[in-house]
Amino acid sequence: MADKVRVGFIGTGGIAGAHLGNLKDFDDVEFVGMCDVAKDRAESRAEEFGGSAYTDFEQMLAKEDLDAIYVCLPPFVHGAPEFAAIEAGIPLFIEKPIDVDIDVALKIRDAAAEKGTLTSVGYNWRYSDAVTEARSRLEDHTVLGALGSWMGGMPGTPWWRVRSQSGGQHVEQTTHVFDVCRYLLQADAVSVHAVAAKGGMTDKPNYDIEDISFVNITFDNGTIANIQSACCLSGWGRVKMEVFGRDLVADVTQGRATFTTGPDQTEEIKSTGNPYQTEDRIFIDAVKSGDGYAIRAPYADAVETQKIMIAATRSMDSGKLVFIQNDQLVIA
Ligand SMILES: NC(=O)c1ccc[n+]([C@@H]2O[C@H](COP(=O)([O-])OP(=O)(O)OC[C@H]3O[C@@H](n4cnc5c(N)ncnc54)[C@H](O)[C@@H]3O)[C@@H](O)[C@H]2O)c1
């Protein structure tokens, strides 16, 4: 590898901008390709940050000598870019959620494992001080269950409100909460039951997702969780995770954690730094060293989070409990 890590982007929209903003400050990163089906977006990113603009990722892969690729695509277009990068032996940073369903994600996981591809998924909560501290304190405790929520609004991107493109709120945004739940409980789900309601947002063009949903989860270590999602609040709401153990409540957001051990016995810690920047730094370092030990959400781990959200979708649609049995989502 040259002195600088040669990075290409596939998808140069909103979240790509956040990563580009971080990476441009790393003196060991060089942008060589910006690919987006929207030509003007690829061109303006290339003009601002460097590299050549492409509208076809296969052309970018054929023409550029890439050390790493950032995949910042809407959930429904995952698949072909990842398979092409894996085939070419290029490490991947992939934004969450990794799929709109689960089948493509399982195949990407297997292809990456077979090739030994370095992967990192954008579950940035895992890199915040608050979550890191909570995980460490909960490790020494008997943890019993968790309540999580992402009760918020609807992002403006048009694909977001179409279920076949985003998966709905529980898949798209609340995925951070499902993931941090697994991360703090240190467990994988074995069964999921979900209920949902819709009908309050029919004035939004093409809107066909659930307005609100509640998901009950049982984990393989005996812990339980309830995770709530909503997208009917415009620009306000509540996003957090509470974990309950014996004589302990950890109330965690990306920015702070409070630990309550009794009446009037609460300690708060605040996150410093930018978890997006930390995940980017760790990924670039991993690309340079070839060692992914510091990556907190490799692709195979993100697949376990994805299974919960998609089991919830199956449960909402069927009204039944869904068991997660290895890679199978089995409706009871
Ligand atoms: N980690 C986080 O906190 C966070 C925050 C925001 C968004 N995201 C995730 O990032 C992903 C993208 O979200 P966004 O807000 O950037 O969306 P966006 O719509 O702003 O950007 C997506 C871009 O992908 C392009 N695109 C679509 N299909 C393509 C293809 N086949 N090849 C190349 N480009 C293609 C679109 O033209 C668009 O420019 C979503 O999964 C979202 O959940 C993560």
The ligand as a Tripos MOL2 file, in Angstrom:
@<TRIPOS>MOLECULE
LIG
   44    48     1     0     0
SMALL
NO_CHARGES

@<TRIPOS>ATOM
      1 N1        -24.7490    5.8210   10.8530 N.am      1 LIG1
      2 C1        -25.5800    6.8330   10.8650 C.2       1 LIG1
      3 O1        -25.7710    7.4930   11.8770 O.2       1 LIG1
      4 C2        -26.3150    7.1750    9.6000 C.ar      1 LIG1
      5 C3        -26.8500    8.4580    9.4450 C.ar      1 LIG1
      6 C4        -27.5190    8.7390    8.2470 C.ar      1 LIG1
      7 C5        -27.6730    7.7630    7.2800 C.ar      1 LIG1
      8 N2        -27.1480    6.5240    7.4900 N.ar      1 LIG1
      9 C6        -27.3590    5.4410    6.5280 C.3       1 LIG1
     10 O2        -26.6440    5.6670    5.3320 O.3       1 LIG1
     11 C7        -27.3700    5.1250    4.2340 C.3       1 LIG1
     12 C8        -27.5230    6.2190    3.1950 C.3       1 LIG1
     13 O3        -28.2590    7.2780    3.7730 O.3       1 LIG1
     14 P1        -28.1350    8.7760    3.2250 P.3       1 LIG1
     15 O4        -28.8340    9.6090    4.2120 O.co2     1 LIG1
     16 O5        -26.7390    9.0730    2.8670 O.co2     1 LIG1
     17 O6        -29.0220    8.6500    1.8930 O.3       1 LIG1
     18 P2        -28.9710    9.5740    0.6210 P.3       1 LIG1
     19 O7        -30.1960    9.2620   -0.1550 O.co2     1 LIG1
     20 O8        -28.6850   10.9720    1.0460 O.co2     1 LIG1
     21 O9        -27.6710    9.0580   -0.1440 O.3       1 LIG1
     22 C9        -27.6370    7.8140   -0.8060 C.3       1 LIG1
     23 C10       -26.9420    8.0270   -2.1280 C.3       1 LIG1
     24 O10       -26.8170    6.7780   -2.7890 O.3       1 LIG1
     25 C11       -27.0020    7.0060   -4.1860 C.3       1 LIG1
     26 N3        -27.3020    5.7280   -4.8490 N.ar      1 LIG1
     27 C12       -28.4530    5.0230   -4.8500 C.ar      1 LIG1
     28 N4        -28.2900    3.8660   -5.5500 N.ar      1 LIG1
     29 C13       -27.0010    3.8430   -5.9610 C.ar      1 LIG1
     30 C14       -26.2170    2.9130   -6.6880 C.ar      1 LIG1
     31 N5        -26.7380    1.7410   -7.1120 N.pl3     1 LIG1
     32 N6        -24.9220    3.2210   -6.9430 N.ar      1 LIG1
     33 C15       -24.3940    4.3970   -6.5260 C.ar      1 LIG1
     34 N7        -25.0860    5.3160   -5.8140 N.ar      1 LIG1
     35 C16       -26.3740    5.0400   -5.5390 C.ar      1 LIG1
     36 C17       -28.1120    8.0290   -4.2400 C.3       1 LIG1
     37 O11       -28.1630    8.7070   -5.4830 O.3       1 LIG1
     38 C18       -27.7360    8.9430   -3.0750 C.3       1 LIG1
     39 O12       -26.8970   10.0080   -3.4820 O.3       1 LIG1
     40 C19       -28.7130    4.6350    4.7900 C.3       1 LIG1
     41 O13       -28.6840    3.2600    4.9650 O.3       1 LIG1
     42 C20       -28.8260    5.3400    6.1200 C.3       1 LIG1
     43 O14       -29.5120    4.6100    7.1090 O.3       1 LIG1
     44 C21       -26.4570    6.2260    8.6170 C.ar      1 LIG1
@<TRIPOS>BOND
     1     1     2 1
     2     2     3 2
     3     2     4 1
     4     4     5 ar
     5     4    44 ar
     6     5     6 ar
     7     6     7 ar
     8     7     8 ar
     9     8     9 1
    10     8    44 ar
    11     9    10 1
    12     9    42 1
    13    10    11 1
    14    11    12 1
    15    11    40 1
    16    12    13 1
    17    13    14 1
    18    14    15 2
    19    14    16 1
    20    14    17 1
    21    17    18 1
    22    18    19 2
    23    18    20 1
    24    18    21 1
    25    21    22 1
    26    22    23 1
    27    23    24 1
    28    23    38 1
    29    24    25 1
    30    25    26 1
    31    25    36 1
    32    26    27 ar
    33    26    35 ar
    34    27    28 ar
    35    28    29 ar
    36    29    30 ar
    37    29    35 ar
    38    30    31 1
    39    30    32 ar
    40    32    33 ar
    41    33    34 ar
    42    34    35 ar
    43    36    37 1
    44    36    38 1
    45    38    39 1
    46    40    41 1
    47    40    42 1
    48    42    43 1
@<TRIPOS>SUBSTRUCTURE
     1 LIG1         1 GROUP 0 **** ****
